[in-house]
Amino acid sequence: MTGDMSDSVQTARQVAEPVLREAVARLDPLTARVAGYHLGWNDAEGRPVRTGGKSLRLTLAVLSARAAGADARRGATAAAAVELVHAFSLLHDDIMDDDRTRRHRPTAWVVFGRSAAILAGDALLVLAMDLLLGHGTRGAVGAARCLSAATQRLIAGQAADLDFEHRQDVGVEECRQMAADKTGALLSCACAIGALSVEAPQPLVTALAAYGAELGMAFQLSDDLLGIWGDPRTTGKPALSDLRARKKTLPAVAALTSDTVAGRRLAELLASSGPLSEADLHEAAQLIDQAGGRAWAEKQAQHHLDASERILGGTPMPADVRAEFSDIARFITSRDH
C-alpha cells in the first residue's frame, strides 16, 4: 500500500469506524460477535484484535464527500453504510462459495456456523439502511436509494455468478455484466455516496459514479487474475480457488470462448464430473494462459483503469482528493493480495 493510500485509509477509518462500531454494538450479543469477527475487530471469543481488510469502499465514500468540498467527517455515515453492505455480501458469499478462509483465518461461518453467519449478514444489511435513513436529510435519502439500488445489482450479479457455475455456454458479455453488477455497482455507489449525502451537484455525483463503475471493472478483472494466479500467502485464500469452484471468471470465459485448442481442452476439463485434482487445476490455469485469457484480462483491466483516470481528470474536485482517488485506483489494479 502506498503512502498516499495509507493516509486516505487511515483518515477514512478514523472518521467512519466509530460509526460502524456504534451500529454493530446495537445488535444482539451473538450477532455482534459474529459481525465483529468478520470485520476483523475481534477473535472468535470476542477478544480485541486487528485483522481487518483494505477498507477500500469505506475510503472511497469518504473521498467522495471530500470531492464535494465537505469535511471527511461528513462522509462518515455514508462510508459506514457502504462498508456494512460490503461486509454483508462477503459473509453470504463465503457460505455460498464454501470458502473456508478469508484474510488468513477461518471464515465466520466456519467459526460460528452457517446460520449465525447468515443472520449476521442480514443484520448488517439492515443496519446500513438504518444508518442512512436515521438522518432523514434529503442527502441521506438519496444515499440510501443509491445503496439500495447497488445492493439489488450486487445480488443480481451474485445470482448470475452462481448460475454460471452450472453452464457451459457463458459468453464474455454476460460475464462482463455479472462483474459490473456483482462488483462494479457497489464500487460505483461508494464513489458517489459521500457526495450524495452532502447534497453535491448532480454532475459531480454522476461523474463519480461513472468513475467508480470503471474502477469496479478494473478491480474485478484484477481480482479474477488473483483468483487463479494469486499467491495464497498474500491473498489469504487457497491457490487456484476460483478454478476449484469452476467459477466462470472473466479470464476463464475469455479462454473458453477463444476458439483455440487450449480453450476447447479447458472446456472439456471444466465439464468433467467429480472434483478437479491439483494436477487438473494447474493444467486449467495453464490452458487459460495459453488460450489468451490471462493477457486479455490484463489488457481489459488496464483499459478500464485508463477510462477511470480520464473521468477523474475531467471532474472538478480538490487536487489532493483527485490524487488520492488516482492512487487507490493504481493500488487495487496492481495489488498482489
N, C-alpha and C positions, 0 to 999 in steps of 0.2 A: 504494500500500500504506500503510495507516495505521500510526501509530507503534506501537500495541499489537501488531498482527500482525507488524510488522517485528521487534519484540523476541522474539515467540514463535518466529518462523522462525530468528532468529539463535541462540537457545538450542538449538533442535532440531538445527540444523546443527552447532553446536559439539560436542554430545554424540554425534550419530549419524554424522556424516561420517567421522570416523576409523575407525569400524567398517565403513562402506561401502568406504572406500579399502583397508583391510586385506583385505577379502574379494575385491575386484576384483584386487588385486595377486597373488592366488593363481592367477589364470588364466594361460594361456599368453600370451606377449607380444603376438601379433597380436590375440587376442580382448580382452585387457585394453586395448589401444589403441582398438579399436572402442568398447568399453564406456565408456572414459574420455571419448572424443569425444562419445558420445551423452549422457552425464551432464553434459557441459559443463565438464569438468576440463581438457581439452587440445585442441589443434588436430589436424588430420589427420596431422601429423608427430610428434605426441606431446609437443609443447611446452606447458607450462602456460598455461592461460587461465581465465577465469571467465565462463561464459555459461549457467549452469545455470537450471533452471526455478524455479517458485514453492515447491517443497518442501512442497506442501500436505499430502500424505498422511503424509509424514515428521513434519511438525509436529503433525498431529492425533494420531498414535500416541504421541508424547512427552507431549502434553497428556493423553492417555488414562491414562498411568501416573501423572501428577501428580493427575488427578482421583481416583485411589485413595489419595492421600496419599503416594505414593512420590516420591523424588528423580528429577529428569529423567533422570539417567544410567541409572537402572534401566529406562527405556524405550528406550534407545539401540538395542539389538539388534533388538527388535520393529520399531522405526521403520525401521531399515536394511533389514530383510527386506521390509517393505511397499514401500519405495522401489525395491528391486530388482525386485519383481514389476511395479510400475508401469512401470519402465524397459523390462522385457521386453515388456510389452504394446505400448508405443509403438514399439519397434523393429520389431515384427512388423506393427503397424497401418500404419506408414509404407510398408512394402513392399506390403501388400495394397491400400492406397488409392492407391498410386503417388504419394504425397506427396513432393515434392522439396525442400521447405524446412520447417524447424522452428526456432523461436527465431531467426529472421533469418539462418540459414545453411543450407547443404545438409544434407539428412538423411544419416544414417550409411550407408544402402545406396547412396546416390548417390556418396559418397566412397570407400567400401571394397568395394562390390559387394553384391548381394543375398545371396549365400551366406555371406559373412563376417558380415553383419548378422543373418541368421537364427541362425547359430551363437552369436553374442554374446547374442542374446535367450534362447536355450536355456540358455546358461551362467548368465545372471543369475537365471533361474528356479530352477535347481538350487542356486545359491549362497544364495538366500533361505531355502530349506528347510534347507540345511546350517547356516546361521547359527543358526536357532532350535533345531534338534534337537541341535546341538553342546552345548547347555547341559544337556539331559537332565532338567530340573526338570519338575514337574507343570505349572507355568505355561507353560513353553516348549513342552511338548507340546500344551497347549490352544491356544496361539497358532499353532502350526504347523497344527493342524486347522482353525482359523478361516481362516488364509490359504489353505490348500489348497481349502477349500470356496468361498471367494471367487474363487479363480483359475478353478475349474471354471465358476462362474457367469459370470465375465468372458468366458471362451472361448465359452460358450453365447450370450452376448449379441453377441459379435463375429460368430459364425456367423449369427445371425438378421439382423444388420445387413447382411452380405454377401448373404444370401438376399433381403432386401427390395429390393435394387437391381434385381432381375430380376422383381419382381412389381408388378402394378398394383392389387392388392386388399388392401393393407396397412391394417389398422384401427388406431384410436388405442390401444385397449387392448393389442394385441400389441406396438405400438411402445413403449408405456409399459413393458411387461415387458422388452423388449430394453434399454431405457435403465436400468432397475433392475438388470439383470444386468451389462451392459457397464460401467456407471459406478458405480451405487449399491452394488454388492456390495463392491468394494474400498474405497470410502469408509466404508462401514459397518464393515468389518473394521478399517480404520485407526483409527476412533474407539473401538474396543473392545479392540484387540490389546495395547495397553500395559497396560490394566487386567488383561487375562487373564494377561499374562506375569508380573505381580507377585501373581497369585492373589487378586485383589479379589473381594468378594462377588458372587454371580451377579446379583442385582438391578441392581447398578451396571453390570455388563458388558452386560446386556440393554438397559438404558436407553441406554447409549452407542451400542450397535449400532443401535437404533431411531432415535436422533438422526442417526447417520451415513447411514442409509438415506434419510431425508427430505432431508438435506443433499445427498446424491448426486443425487436427482431435481431439486432446485433447481439444482444445478451443471450437470447435463446440459441442462436447458431453457435456461439462460443460455448454455451453450456452443453449443447449436443456433442460438440467435439470432445469436451472434457468427459462426458458420459461414456465415451468409447476409449479415448486415449489418455485420459487424465490419470495422474499418479495418485493411487489411493492414500499415500502418505500425506498428501496435501489436500486432496478433495474430501477426505473423511468418509468416502464411500468405497465399496468393493470395486476392484478393477473390472472393466467391461460390463458394468451394472446395467446399462441400457440394453445391450445386446442379450444379456442373460434373461431379461424380461421380454425380449423380442419386440422392443419398442420401435415404432416406425418414426424415428427421428429424422430430421432433415437430411443429414449426410447419408443415412441408410436409404431413404426413399430416393434421393438423387442417384445413388448407385443402382438401386433396384429398377429404376426407370431408364437406365443409361443405354439399354440395348447392347450391352457388351457381354463377352464371355464371362467375365468376373461377376457382372450383375446377375446373369442367369444362374450361375453357380450359387451366388448368395441367396437368391430366391429359393432354390432347392433346399439349401441348408436351413433357412429360417422356416420353411414349410414342413420340415421333418417332424415326426412325432417324438414325444419324450423330451426330457431336459437336454440342453446342449452341454456337451462336455467342455472342459477347459480348452482342449485342442480345437473343438468346433468354434468356440468363442474367439480364439486368436485367429483362426482362419477367416471368420466372418469380418473381423476388423481389417485384416489384410485385404480381403476382397473389396470392401468399401473403398479402401485407399486405391486399389488397382483400377476400380471402375470409375474413379474420379470424384467420388462423393466427398472425400475429405478436402480436396482442393476447391471443389465447388462451394462447400460450406464456408471455407476460409475467405474466399472471394466475396461471397454474399455478405458475410459479417462485415467486411471492410466497406462494401457498398452502402449498407445501412448506417454504419458509423459515419461515413462521409456525408450522407444525407442529413444525419442529425446535426453534424457540425455546420452544414450550410444553413439549416434552420436557425440554429443558435446564433450564428454570425449575423443574421438578418433581423434578430429580435432585440428591440431596445431593452436594456437592463443594466444595472451597475456592472462595471468591468470586472470587479472581483468575483461577482456571482457567476458571470459568464465563464470566467476562468475555472471556477470550481466545478461547474457543470461539465465543462470540457475534460477536466482532469478525471472525473468519475467515469465518463464515457470511455476514456482511454484505459482506465484501470480494469473495468469489467470486461473489456474485449481482449485484454492481453494477460488476464489472470491465469494462474495455474491451479486455482482452488475455488 
